[in-house]
Amino acid sequence: MSELSKTIESIRKDFPLISGSNIAYLDNAATTQKPQAVLDAVNKYYQEMNANPFRGVYELSEIATESYENARKAVAHFIGAKDASQIVFTRNATESLNLIAYSYGMNFIKEGDEIEVTLGEKITYNGTDYEIHSLPDNLMEIINAGGLVEAMKKRNGVK
């Protein structure tokens, strides 16, 4: 067994659903499989501190808030963020992408600008003065042919 195979098998052991099976789960944009450590932490939360963080002055809420902030600090350390306040938790990838797009757009996109997205993206149009366009279905063919910029110019009437 190669070193890579050993590493992959070691990682798979952390995920109960795929451990010991030949499942290759690739739909991570929609739902990710959880390692046992995450399942244990969620179970502990619901059994020992199930309360809304940042919302109450009672003991369970304070415990939940502390746990939430400790998770933020752990993520900050793991990814090398300068400060835990730079870490923002969201519900899913779509919410994260929309938050980034909106935050960026508020500062850098101006009236008349156009945004290109793939058909699979779920971008919220917040009534702003820019246009959102879907890239063509045959995007990979265009990219492989080196014609993405030309295709966008053609569609937008740019010479």
CORZIFEN-V815550 format. One record per helix or strand of 2 or more residues. SS is the DSSP state (hx for helix, st for strand). FROM is the first residue (numbers start at 1). TO is the last residue. If there is no record, write none. Layout:
# CORZIFEN-V815550
SS | FROM | TO
SS | FROM | TO
This chain:
# CORZIFEN-V815550
hx | 3 | 12
hx | 36 | 48
hx | 59 | 79
hx | 84 | 86
hx | 93 | 108
st | 114 | 117
st | 131 | 134
hx | 139 | 144
hx | 148 | 155
